[in-house]
Amino acid sequence: MKTNNAQPIGIFDSGIGGLTVASAIHQWMPQESLVYYGDTAHLPYGDKSKELIAEFALRITRFLLEEKKCKAIVIACNTASAAAYEPLRDQYKGIIPVINVIDPMIEAVIADTDIHRLGIIATKTTVASGVYQEKLSRRKPSLPYAALATPLLASMIEEGFYDNSVSHEVLKAYLGDPQLADIDALVLACTHYPLIKKEIDQYYGGRVKLFDSAQVVAQKLHHILNKEQMNHEGPAGQNEFFVSDYTLAFEEATRIFFKTSVKLQKMPL
């Protein structure tokens, strides 16, 4: 499969959260064109089998590669990253870069020698999967960590409750959990959480280093495209946004996550 540098970057998620990753990529590389796919007909992925999620991911990736001619794929979803990254990586190895949201975060954490105790906050599904815990324990067994499920945060953000009294109280309840006592770094292991990064930083008074999945993944992609000489040097790119099921409420919510209004196109796969 031949690619050229002007081809777009493909990004997909089960829904809306991955738009924070798309937004960060757009900020880092405004000259690149993006194609985003939100599999809204099948969300949430958290209650699906690993095999079914991998099948959804393969269909979406085929669309992004064969129909939209993308030069790289970003799995902007923790659940899909855990279930589908390895089969996608193996299938397209040596053809196109495939990046997930988990491994770049792990790499960033283990490279930071100033961390003495790490916290991880994520959805129930991500924490229950043990994916972050397994990778951290295997790659840096000397680093103490605590993983806390914070199930209210994603829905709270989607409903627009952030940076207000409601979100302050919910965050206070979660971040004050004894499991997170004495941490000096915190992994925001959900693509919704970059939208409340400022509030989390305010809670800790800047004393805790925050690992933002959107920024970490965007930096990783930027590095890979530069290394592979696949970065586009031309004028600002054009972005497209697809969903497998359309609702007006979902389109309106995209403004929160991508930080500008977007036009959604329905494309069932």
Secondary structure, 3 states (H helix, E strand, C coil): CCCCCCCCEEEEECCCCCHHHHHHHHHHCCCCCEEEEECCCCCCHHHCCHHHHHHHHHHHHHHHHHHCCCCEEEECCHHHHHHHHHHHHHHCCCCCCEEECCHHHHHHHHHCCCCCCEEEEECHHHHHHCHHHHHHHHHCCCCCEEEEECCHHHHHHHCCCCCCHHHHHHHHHHHCCHHHCCCCEEEECCCCHHHHHHHHHHHHCCCCEEEEHHHHHHHHHHHHHHHCCCCCCCCCCCCEEEECCCCHHHHHHHHHHHCCCCCEEECCC
